[in-house]
């Protein structure tokens, strides 16, 4: 069941949830008022996925939080102040992360200080390019301190800039 959502009250509520989860301005970045979005809903009417012309922005979990699609990651990357919700890696991890492989703590250069386990995060290269979206497995301090362990469970890797 899908419905186009042109600034309806339902999308306003999704914007509010995004602002709460990722910070002020995230809702408008993910779901701009001037864009036609498609909201796939469950049979009970709960939002399940939000798509735009370029792909999936987010899925809405039963826990009331978003999981990011790659297109949603690109939008948040452009809108959020650095280093918010970002886990930064270097050249060594770049090809693996793009391929959808998980990020391990020993390869992390920096991480947004607000990151907690279970948060949706953007995995970026230290030069600023989005490499993937995923779920943090550790908090920011642990990511910085640990030399072992998975830092981010990558959900979807980004193609190289020229391939997008």
C-alpha positions in Angstrom: 0.0 0.0 0.0 1.6 3.3 -1.1 0.5 6.8 -1.1 2.2 10.0 -2.4 2.8 12.3 0.5 2.9 15.9 -0.5 3.5 17.7 2.8 0.7 15.8 4.6 0.4 15.7 8.3 2.0 12.2 8.2 5.2 13.5 6.6 5.2 16.4 9.1 5.3 13.8 11.8 8.2 12.0 10.1 10.1 15.2 9.9 9.6 15.7 13.7 10.9 12.1 14.3 14.0 12.8 12.1 14.7 16.0 14.0 14.5 14.1 17.3 16.7 11.3 16.1 19.4 13.2 14.1 19.0 16.8 15.3 17.3 20.0 14.1 17.0 20.3 10.4 17.3 16.6 9.6 13.6 16.2 9.0 13.5 18.9 6.3 16.7 17.5 4.8 15.3 14.0 4.5 11.7 15.0 3.5 11.8 18.4 1.8 8.3 20.1 1.5 8.7 20.7 -2.2 9.4 17.1 -3.1 6.9 14.4 -3.8 7.6 11.4 -1.6 6.1 7.9 -1.6 5.3 6.5 1.8 4.7 2.7 1.9 2.5 1.8 4.9 1.6 -1.3 6.7 -2.0 -2.5 6.6 -2.6 -0.7 9.9 -1.4 2.6 8.4 2.0 2.8 10.1 4.7 4.2 7.8 7.1 1.5 6.8 9.3 3.0 4.1 9.8 6.4 2.5 11.0 6.7 -1.0 11.9 9.5 -3.3 12.6 9.4 -7.1 16.3 8.5 -6.4 15.6 5.6 -4.0 14.8 4.7 -0.4 15.3 7.4 2.1 14.4 5.6 5.3 12.6 2.7 6.8 10.6 3.3 9.9 11.2 0.6 12.5 8.8 -0.8 15.0 11.0 0.9 17.7 9.9 4.3 16.3 13.4 5.1 14.8 14.5 5.4 11.2 17.0 3.1 9.5 18.8 5.0 6.7 18.8 4.1 3.1 21.7 5.3 1.0 19.7 8.2 -0.5 18.7 9.3 3.1 22.4 9.1 4.0 23.4 11.5 1.2 20.8 14.0 2.3 21.8 13.9 6.0 25.5 14.1 5.0 24.8 17.4 3.2 22.6 18.8 6.0 24.3 17.8 9.3 27.1 19.7 10.9 30.4 17.9 11.1 31.1 15.4 12.8 27.5 14.7 13.8 26.5 11.0 13.3 29.6 10.3 11.2 32.2 7.6 11.6 35.2 8.6 9.6 37.6 6.1 8.0 40.7 6.5 5.8 41.8 5.1 2.4 42.5 1.6 3.8 38.8 1.0 4.6 37.3 2.9 1.6 36.9 0.0 -0.9 35.7 -2.5 1.8 33.1 -0.1 3.2 31.8 0.8 -0.2 31.4 -2.9 -0.8 29.2 -3.2 2.2 31.7 -4.6 4.6 31.5 -3.6 8.3 33.7 -1.0 9.9 36.1 -2.1 12.6 37.2 0.2 15.4 40.9 0.1 14.7 40.3 1.6 11.2 38.2 4.6 12.5 39.9 8.0 12.3 37.1 10.0 14.1 33.5 9.6 15.3 30.7 12.1 16.2 30.7 12.4 20.0 27.0 11.9 20.3 27.0 8.4 18.8 25.6 5.6 20.9 25.3 1.9 20.2 22.3 1.3 17.9 22.4 4.8 16.4 22.1 5.2 12.6 25.4 6.6 11.3 27.0 7.8 8.1 30.4 6.3 7.3 32.5 8.9 5.6 36.0 9.1 4.2 38.3 11.6 5.9 38.1 13.7 2.8 34.3 14.0 3.4 32.8 11.6 0.9 29.9 9.4 2.1 30.9 5.7 1.8 28.0 3.9 3.5 25.2 4.0 6.0 24.8 1.6 8.9 24.2 1.1 12.6 26.8 1.9 15.3 27.7 -1.1 17.5 29.8 1.0 19.9 29.5 4.5 21.4 31.9 7.2 20.2 34.3 6.9 23.1 34.6 3.1 22.7 35.1 3.5 19.0 38.0 5.8 19.7 39.5 3.7 22.5 39.1 0.1 21.1 41.6 -1.5 18.7 39.3 -4.5 18.1 35.7 -5.0 17.5 33.0 -3.9 15.1 32.3 -0.2 15.2 29.6 0.0 12.5 27.4 -2.7 11.0 27.2 -1.4 7.4 23.8 -1.7 5.8 24.5 -0.3 2.3 27.7 0.9 0.7 27.9 3.9 -1.7 29.2 3.6 -5.2 32.2 5.7 -6.1 31.3 9.3 -7.0 31.6 8.8 -10.7 29.3 5.7 -10.5 26.4 7.4 -8.8 
